[in-house]
Amino acid sequence: MNPEEKQMLQESLTLSRENNAMLHTMRRSQKLASIMRVVYWILILAVSYGAYKFVEPYLTKTMDLFKTSQVQLEGLKSFSDKFKLN
């Protein structure tokens, strides 16, 4: 092997090692990004569930109030229908 071929082979080996290091870094970044994406969605779902559980008693009270009001309005309507003037 002449010196020129040996130098080209050495440069090729150096470039291959650099590329390998870059590929390992890119793959590590990909894995970290995937993990962070999963953590992000878990956090969003957990906060949404917590917010729902925090607001749920108020929603229940509001729905009960709405149902009670609806029953009272229907009772008032039937009462007014009994005394309706022709």
Steps between C-alpha positions, in 0.01 A plus 500: 500500500650830399497806731227676303259207534589465867423871557165469317413193706591685821282799399214265419535333841503840672188613312323172579571544872375860492184393316443219747531744792255740333252220430514386862436858613207536259348170614534601865326829420220311325446275800497797736252684276270196495513467877433871546202481262347218707563693824345810342177317410481325836536839668229653283261212571575509874441876521177467301375224728596700809322807368189293429505353851542851643205640303277191525321599826410838354372339181292254701346778706426702187337204328291427810393865514408487131293184548324647803424821311365301208268298726378819669435668165304199380298509822436871455392440141256225600367728777443783254335260254241406765396862548523600137236737384320420178 
